[in-house]
Amino acid sequence: MKGLIFILASGLCLGQTGTGKVKFDPSKLKNPEPRWPKIISPLTVDSQWVKTEAPDSAQVIIEGFRVQVLATGDRGKAENLKNDLSLNYTDDIYVVFEAPNYKVRMGNFIDRKKAEVFRQSLVNNGYPSAWIIRTRIEPKLK
């Protein structure tokens, strides 16, 4: 046992000798430049994607309210309800997928009070589980 410890200790001592040291010079290190993704910003003038005309009013998105009528895992049910609602209502109807559910939402309300009036009309017409959600909307600019 003492012999084994002696061999290990002498191996460590001999392995630590400074005769084979390599000097490292970081100025000689040449790393390739990383390949970053190209970022196209609509705010930069150099971008080929910058639009020169005024933005379309349908593209304006702000925080507001919608009335959610249904949340289901079945896309067919959501589409059928959208079709049924479109027969009786002229408001915008959206089917939004937020995993794992398809959600049927109506309207683009900036004011919560108007959304509440619309929700109450849905409840009176047979949709008692309708509720108001805060989300991004596409307001109609006049």
Secondary structure, 3 states (H helix, E strand, C coil): CHHHHHHHHHHHHHHCCHHHCCCCCHHHCCCCCCCCCCCCCCCCCCCCCCCCCCCCHHHCCEEEEEEEEEEECCHHHHHHHHHHHHHHCCCCEEEEEECCEEEEEEEEECCHHHHHHHHHHHHHCCCCCCEEEEEEECCCCC
